[in-house]
Amino acid sequence: MHHALTKEVKNFMDSIGDGILITDAKGVIFDANNAICEILGYKQKKEIIGKNTISLLCPISEEGVPITQKNAALTKSINRGEKINNATRQFSTKDGTRIWASITTTPLKNDGKKVEGAILAIRDITKEKQQEEYRTDFAHVASHSLRTPLGNMLWAHEYILSGKAGNLNDVQKDYLGESYRTLKSMNTMINDLLSVSRLPDKTIKPHFQKICLEKTIQQSIDSCGAFARARNVIIKNISKKTDCHYVKADPHYLPTIINNILENAIRYSFEKTEIILKTEQKNGKIIWHCTNTGIGIPKDQQKFIFAKFYRSPNAIKKQGDGTGLGMYITKEMVSVNKGEIGFESVPDKQTTFHIKLNQY
């Protein structure tokens, strides 16, 4: 079967604008066209050939569910010998960027009608998806209308819980604390929706400014203080108070980046633990680290963590409500600021997120 592709067929494949992957019955790629390399960010076909399709693409369904070898459209097409049209997926490119794609899988059969592999046609529909979202997304208006009253309610709860308005008994503290946590979850959801609605088009350039990263970090610490106390978590910034690492960033996005990482660290920490913050300078970059001790991210789920709408099973168990947008938004905003984001995580132990930004 591997020798069945003639030069003419390969030339035809390379003339097609959609990406093409040809696999064996196990889903291992043995040929591809130039378009798929361009779509996924690879320079040469040899970087793709020989890899398992699922491992290469790290697919997620339109609903945010990870696609495995077992439930993949490609596997179904091979097992059933049927063509599957226009399934929508999120795929990971070489640099980790997520794209939207429409796929069609067609089984390849030999003369005896036995399925020996499949052809996977991939069309990049990222721009169409973005336009669709921009047309239908009402989050921008709704969230703006909700933020101010919700912010006032949060402030009032924080003030009363602080004891400045008078002492509370244990029952009052419990009820008010539960109400505060619910409002905080609502606030996070609204902020996520608002952030998604204002994420820029790729053609829009950020407004870079000289920003003291430590000031932004301290503002986030102050903002998250009540949330941390409600979760019985301590935030510890081990950088010197006199430090001021200047970064080249957009002031519209940087606070959201720091807030999202810090709030996630608080949300998924174990009680009576510390969140450690550290900033360092290295090779012309400013790197901010945020380490917490908590539920962590399972190794087999880590490749999906920046996908839109995705939430790992242990995160859902820890905190049932959530949009699955926080990490997606954070990565997009870091990219807008020409930075990098990464993490290391050991489940039920430590997780460290790193944000790397350009030094001003």
Buried (B, 14 or more C-beta within 10 A) or exposed (E): EEEEBEEEEBEEBBEEEBBBBBBBBEBBBBBBBBBBBEBBBBEEBEBBBEBEBBEBBBBBBEEBBBBEEEEBBBBBBBEEBEEBEEBEBBBBBEEBBBBBBBBBBBBBEEEEEEBBBBBBBBBBBBEEBBEEBEEEEEBBEBBEEBBEEBEEBBEEBBEBBEEEEEEBEEEEBEEBBEEBBEBBBBBBBBBBBBBBBBBBEEEEEBEBBEBBBBEBBBEBBEBBBBBBBBBEBEBEBEBEEEBEBBBBBBEBBBBBBBBBBBBBBBBBBBEEBBBBBBBEEEEEBBBBBBBBBBBBBBEEBBBBBBBBBBBBEBBEEBBEEBBBBBBBBBBBBBBBBBBBBEBEBEBEEBBBBBBBBBBB
